[in-house]
Amino acid sequence: MHPKRFGIDSQNVLGDLCDISGGDMTNLKQLAQSLGLSITTVSRALDGYADVSAATRERVRQAAESAGYRPNASARRLRKQRAELVAVTLPSEPGHIGPAHFLEMLSGCAEHLATAGLNLVIAPVPRGESELDMCRRFVDGQRVDAMLLVRTKRRDERVEFLQSRGIPFVTNGRTEAATQHPFIDGDGFSGFRQATLRFHEAGHRRIGHIAGPQDYFFAHERKKGWEAAMRECGLPVDLCVEQAPTEHGGYMAALALLNQNDTPTALVCATDEMAIGALRALREVDGGDTISLVGHDDLPIGAFTSPALSTMRMTGENLGRNFASLLLRTIAGEPAESLQELHAIEFIDRDSHLRSSPTT
């Protein structure tokens, strides 16, 4: 990590250590005197810095072990300029942290970061506060070594802020930023284009799209995929309603589409949460049980809806491990261009996309 990453003057580090851990500093001084080395050299040798020769590091390690020296943990973190924390901010509502499909990924990410001595902190965003506010607090308070961002926007102020501060980060999703940054994302454009073409091949001609807010990159790409397929098939792109990416948003969007004169026979939903809300709306209208539907995210609850929800998901085994790996490589200083993964989309076919044959 860059020595100026958190704006700490390396010349004042030892003085700061005296303030927070006098006992540790005294022992370190005694160890340095016994070896005929400076306190700085001994400190950096114990913390494994490469600018201290391997022979000196080993000599210091053996001497510290023989003397029973154990560095104070807080002082050591300051010397290494590491908080040993990676933070991820998540939008939240009372009693709910979401989006739900991120939690399994974050669990796997936390497990693999722990093997590198880093802890993943999930920080729900309180109502009335923005994720950008929380990023500022983490960074300006020197509380984190890196951050993981989810549900990116096309123009994402969090990305711009972290880049301006030189803080390592990885995003779950892409942005339209001119400066490259590390990310893992699914190919939403191709996935939604293919989902729409599948409905067309099954005989549907009125294929609606329940879209997420278009300032989100994922929602914009998925809508573009639906539009591309509709135009390829010579079909209009007017059967589209944009709503919040929640169950209630999907419910309201589906009702709006079902109240149009040209009722859709199939719905392509931006998220599983929106698709689950749409299923509720279909149960409330005549003929709703004949309308086919597909979502995205492969939420576990989708297998237990009625009908069971057909969906899409990003391919890849143990994505949490992938995120952890990219975070560690980002912290190590690898260029962003080599830390970008775009995964294909695969279909999970259940019952909801195989309703009654459409009337064309």
N, C-alpha and C positions, 0 to 999 in steps of 0.2 A: 504494500500500500504506500502511496506517495507520502513522503514525510510532511508535506504541507496540507494533506488532504483535509484535516480538520482545523487548519489555521493555527497549529501549535508550534511555537518556536522551539526548535530542538535545543537551543542553548539554555533554555529555561526549564527543561524537563526535570533535571535533577533537583532543582530548587522546589518544583512542584511536588516531587516525590517526598521531600523532607516534610512538607506540610501535611501530606496525607498518611505518611507511614514512617515515622521517625525510627522505630525499631528496625524495620527492614533496611532503611538507609544505613544505619550503624553497622549492621551485619555485612552489608554489601561492601562498605568501606574497609572493614577488617579483612574480608576475603580478598579485596583488591590489593591491600598492603601486603598480605602474606604471599601473594603471587608476584609482587613487583609490577603490577599493571594498573592502569587508570581505572577509575570506577566506571567510566563510560565503556571501556573495552570489555570489562567483566560483565556489565549489564547486557551489552549487545551479544556477547558470547553465549550467555545463558538463554537469551531469547532467540538464538539461532540465526542471527544475521549473517549474510554471505560475505560482508566486508571484513569479517573476522576470520582468519585462517582456520581451516579444519583442525590443525594441530593445537591452536590456541583454544578453540572451543572445547576440544576434548580435555585439555589440561585444566581448564576452568571447571568443566563438569565434574571431573574426578575430585578436584579440590573441594568443590561445593558439597559433593556427596560425602566426602570424608569428614567435613566440618559439620554435617547435618544441616546445612543451610537450605531453607525453604523460602523463596521469595513471596512477599505479600501479593495476593491475587490482584487487588485493586491497583497497586503500584505497577505490577507487571503489565496490566492492560494499558495503563497510561504510557509506559515505556514503549510498548509495541504499537501504541496508538490504535488499538483495536477495542471496540466495545463488545466484540464476540456475539453480536446480534444482527440478524437480518429481519427486517420488518415488512409485513404486507398489510396494507389497509383494505378493509372490506366495508362496503356500504351496509348499514344495519337499520333494522326497525326494532321496536320494543319486543324483546323475547325472540329475536330472529337475527342470525348472522347469515349473510348471503353474498353472492349467489351460491346455492347449495352445492352445485357440481364442482366447485373449487375445493371443497373441504377435503375430499379424498386425495386430490392432487397435492394439497398442502401438507397432508399427513406424511405422504411419501417423501416430499421435499424436506420436511423437518428431520425425518429419520436419517437421511443421507448427509444433511448439513451437520448433524450432531457428530458424525464420525470425523469431521474436520474441525471440531471444536467451536462450531457456531450454532446458536439457538435461533429458531424461527419464532418470531412473535407475531401473532395475529391481532391486529388492532381494529376493532369495529369503529366506524366513524360515527360519532354522536350526531344526533339530529341538530341541524343548524350549523354544523361545521362541515367543511369540505375536505376531500382527500388531500388537496394541495396544502391546506392548513396543517394537516397532520404530517405531511412530508417535511414541511418547513420546521415543525417542532422537533421531529426526529433528527434532522440534519443539523439545524442550528444548535440543538442541544448536545451534539456530538454523541448521540445515543446508539447509532447504528454503523455497521461497516458497509452495508449494502441494503437495497430494497428490491422487493418483488412487486410489480404492478399488475393488476388484473383488469379486465374489461376496459381496454384502451379506447380512447377517443381519436377521431381522425386528426384533430389538432389537440394534443394532450399537454396541458400546462404542467402536469407532473413530470413528464419526460423532459420538457424544456428546462424546468427548474433543476432537476437532478443533473442534466448535462451541463448546465451553467455552473454547478457547484463541483463537478468532477466526482460525483458519488457513483460507485458501481451499482448497476441495476439491470434487471431482466424483466421483460414484459410478457404477459400472457395475451398475445394479440399484437397486431402491427399498428403503425400510425402513418401519417403522411408527412412526417418530419423530414426535412432535408438532410439532417445529420443522421447517419446510420446508428442503430442501437441494437443490442441483443434481444432476441425474441424467440418464442415458440408460438406457432399459430396453426390453425387448420385452414385448408383451402376452401373457405366458405363459398366463394364464387363458383368453383367447379361443383361443389356438393349440391348447391341449390339449383344450379343449372341442370344437373343430372336428375335431381328429384323431380323437377318440373317436366323434363322430357319423359321420365318414366310414367307420369300421369298422362301425358299426351299419348304415349304409346298404348296405354290401357284404354284409350277412347275418350278421355276428358278433353273438353274444349274450353270450359269456363273454370280456369284454375286461378284461385285467389291467393294472395300473399298477405299474411299477418306479419307486419314488419316491426322491428324494434326502432327506437329513436335513431335517426340517421346521422347524428353526431358521433355515435359509436361506430368504430371501424368495422366490427363484426357485422352489425346490422346493415351497414351500407354495402359491404361486399356480398352479403346474402341476398339483399334485394337486387343488386346488379345481376347476380346469377340467375334469379327468377326472371328478370326482365329480358336478359339475353336469350333464354330458352323460349319465352313467349314470342319474341320477335322472330326467332328462327322458325317457329311454327306458324307464323303469320297471324298471331293472336294479339288482341289488344292488351294493354298493361294498365287498365283502369280498375281492375279488381284488387285494390291494395289499400289497406288501412294501417296507419302507423300508431303504435301505442307503447306504453311502458312495458319492459320485458318481464312481466309478472303474470300470475294467473289471472288477476283482475284485468290487466291490460289485454290479454288474449281473449277473455270473455267479452269485453266491450268491443274489441275489433271484430270478432266473429259476428256479434249481433248486428253491427253496422253493415257488414258484407251481406248477411242473410236478409237484411231489410231492403236491399237493392232489387230493382226489377229483374236484373240478369243475375240470378242467384248462382253462386259458384257450385260446382259439383265436386271440387277438391280444394283443399287448403294446404299451403306450404307455410309452416309457422317458423318464425325466426328462432324460437327456443322451445324446449319442452314445457317450461312453465307456461308460456303463452298457449301452447297446444293443449295443455290440461284445462286451462280456462276456456278454450274454444270448445272442447268436448262438452263442458257444462252447457254452453250456449246451444250446441247442437241438440241436446236433450230437451231443450225448451221450445223448439220450433217444429212444425209439421215437416216431415221429410228429412229432418236432421240426421236420422239414422242411415241415410243413403249417401251422405257426403263423406268422401275419403279425406284423410288428414295425415300429415307427417310433421314431426318436430325435429329438434336438434339438441344434443347434449347427452342423451342416453342416461337420464336420471333413473335411479333404481325404481322409483315409484311408478314410472311409465309402464312397467311390466304388470302392474296391478290395477291400472285404470280399466274402465269399461267403455269401449273395447280397449284391449291392450294397445298401448301407444307405439306405433311405428316411428322410428327415429333415425338420426344420423349421429356419428361421433367421429372425433379426430382419431386417426390410427396412431399406434405407438404403444409399446409396453412400458409401464412404470414411468409415466410422464413426470411424476414428482422427482424421480431420480434425475431425469433430463434437466429439469429446472435447477436442481441443486448443482449439477455439473456445470451448467452455464454460469450460474452465480459465482462459483469458485473460480472458474476460468476468467470471468470478468474482473473479479477482485485481483487476480494475478496479473491483469493487465493485457490480456489477449485482445486483438482488435475486434471491434464490433462486427465487421463484415464476416468473420469466421465463426460467429456465435449466433447464427440465425437459422431456425428450423421451420420449414413449412411442410406440414403433414397432410397427406391425402385424407379424404373423408370416406367412411364406409357406412353402409346401410344396415340397420337392425330392423328387419321386417317382422312385424307382429300382425295385428288385426286391423288397425285403424286405416291403413291405406288400401285395404281390400274390401271396402264396403260394396254395396250394390252397384251394378254396372251403370255408368252415367248415361243420361239421355242427351245425345249430341244434337 
